[in-house]
Amino acid sequence: MKRRAFFKTGIAAAALTAGSKPILAFSKENTLGVNTWDDGLAHPISYPQGKGKERGIALGGGGVVLLSFYAGYFHALRKNGVDLSNSDIIVGTSAGSLFGSMLTGGNLYRLYGELNFFADFPKIFARLVPETKQNPSQARASQIAMSAKDASLQTILAIGRAAMAAKNPDGVDAYYKTVRKVIGMTDWRSKALHISAIDCYTGERLIISKDSGIPVDVACAASSSIAGGAGPIWLKNRLCMDGGTCETSTHSDVIRGVKKAIVFSLGDGTSNEITQGLRVSSMPDTLLNEIDILKKEGTNTIHISAGLAPGIDHVSSIMDPRYISTYLKFGLDRGHGDAKNLKAFWG
């Protein structure tokens, strides 16, 4: 079959061979090919911020399922004397943005030492899941996002239009108030944290940091605003949606250049993600290519994929709060098992 020509998206320029896995390529040009305002938020891949830094972490997205895994996993690491919050650079996407803000803000450990750890975290995470039934405009946006088979600019813009046209009963900006309750802060506690989002109107990939002048709860809300769910969210003059609405589920290009990297993801970067229910859309995932690039450029890299918890062969929805307790325990067990190796690796 013919090799498809390079195409431009708001996320990356990727070379795809029909029927094969995507091959990540990096583009420095304006992926839209039009003049847009320079507010310092749009950063097409590649945007390496790890050069000269020792440690970097990429926290991928995966709804309350991965958020719960993160909480259990990092809880176990902390109990075993491993603290990844001292990373020199962190990029968080969707659930990873929320967790990254909690990790760098110290709020992850606010329940440490309390007997109600497993009782309170499900209650906290469940606040992110709307209990109301989707209206037709929301259902349309969800369907367009979930049925996406490629990450072309046209596809991303179609999802963005649907997200903007979805009538959120709580209003466009209400979601960040929920996020604020979950992460427990509005101000950035660390310059190391970077958060991804997608401009609904232009399709551009955005990277938000402390220097962006945007409250961290608003940035996290935009990064986790799934089309047809809560949001979309305003970031300055841009209406934005989930940072995972693209090929990359981790945006690990942001940590390129570090000496040591840990990349966290819900799925394994293969077609298993779709069949197991670990990826919202059927977009190709450049996860494995990104990890390969990190390693080839000299970064000592560990990839930690949560995957399916024991006894589960398919996740019906990564936003289903019924999985919270299961993935908290799954993360806790995995964290205890990985702690010794990660302690030696992290230093």
Rosetta blueprint (number, residue, H / E / L):
1 M L
2 K L
3 R E
4 R L
5 A L
6 F L
7 F E
8 K E
9 T L
10 G L
11 I L
12 A L
13 A E
14 A E
15 A E
16 L L
17 T E
18 A L
19 G L
20 S L
21 K L
22 P L
23 I E
24 L E
25 A E
26 F L
27 S L
28 K L
29 E L
30 N L
31 T L
32 L L
33 G L
34 V L
35 N L
36 T L
37 W L
38 D L
39 D L
40 G L
41 L L
42 A E
43 H L
44 P L
45 I L
46 S L
47 Y L
48 P L
49 Q L
50 G L
51 K L
52 G L
53 K L
54 E L
55 R E
56 G E
57 I E
58 A E
59 L E
60 G L
61 G L
62 G L
63 G H
64 V H
65 V H
66 L H
67 L H
68 S H
69 F H
70 Y H
71 A H
72 G H
73 Y H
74 F H
75 H H
76 A H
77 L H
78 R H
79 K H
80 N L
81 G L
82 V L
83 D L
84 L H
85 S H
86 N H
87 S L
88 D L
89 I E
90 I E
91 V E
92 G E
93 T L
94 S L
95 A H
96 G H
97 S H
98 L H
99 F H
100 G H
101 S H
102 M H
103 L H
104 T H
105 G H
106 G L
107 N H
108 L H
109 Y H
110 R H
111 L H
112 Y L
113 G L
114 E L
115 L L
116 N L
117 F H
118 F H
119 A H
120 D H
121 F H
122 P H
123 K H
124 I H
125 F H
126 A H
127 R L
128 L L
129 V L
130 P L
131 E L
132 T L
133 K L
134 Q L
135 N L
136 P H
137 S H
138 Q H
139 A H
140 R H
141 A H
142 S H
143 Q H
144 I H
145 A H
146 M H
147 S L
148 A L
149 K L
150 D L
151 A L
152 S L
153 L H
154 Q H
155 T H
156 I H
157 L H
158 A H
159 I H
160 G H
161 R H
162 A H
163 A H
164 M H
165 A H
166 A L
167 K L
168 N L
169 P L
170 D L
171 G L
172 V L
173 D L
174 A L
175 Y H
176 Y H
177 K H
178 T H
179 V H
180 R H
181 K H
182 V H
183 I H
184 G L
185 M L
186 T L
187 D L
188 W L
189 R L
190 S L
191 K L
192 A L
193 L E
194 H E
195 I E
196 S E
197 A E
198 I E
199 D E
200 C L
201 Y L
202 T L
203 G L
204 E L
205 R E
206 L E
207 I E
208 I E
209 S E
210 K H
211 D H
212 S H
213 G L
214 I L
215 P L
216 V H
217 D H
218 V H
219 A H
220 C H
221 A H
222 A H
223 S H
224 S L
225 S L
226 I L
227 A L
228 G L
229 G L
230 A L
231 G L
232 P L
233 I E
234 W E
235 L E
236 K L
237 N L
238 R E
239 L E
240 C E
241 M E
242 D L
243 G L
244 G L
245 T L
246 C L
247 E L
248 T L
249 S L
250 T L
251 H L
252 S H
253 D H
254 V H
255 I H
256 R L
257 G L
258 V L
259 K L
260 K E
261 A E
262 I E
263 V E
264 F E
265 S E
266 L L
267 G L
268 D L
269 G L
270 T L
271 S L
272 N H
273 E H
274 I H
275 T H
276 Q L
277 G L
278 L L
279 R L
280 V L
281 S L
282 S L
283 M L
284 P L
285 D L
286 T L
287 L H
288 L H
289 N H
290 E H
291 I H
292 D H
293 I H
294 L H
295 K H
296 K H
297 E L
298 G L
299 T L
300 N E
301 T E
302 I E
303 H E
304 I E
305 S E
306 A L
307 G L
308 L L
309 A L
310 P L
311 G L
312 I L
313 D L
314 H L
315 V L
316 S L
317 S L
318 I L
319 M L
320 D L
321 P H
322 R H
323 Y H
324 I H
325 S H
326 T H
327 Y H
328 L H
329 K H
330 F H
331 G H
332 L H
333 D H
334 R H
335 G H
336 H H
337 G H
338 D H
339 A H
340 K H
341 N H
342 L H
343 K H
344 A H
345 F H
346 W H
347 G L
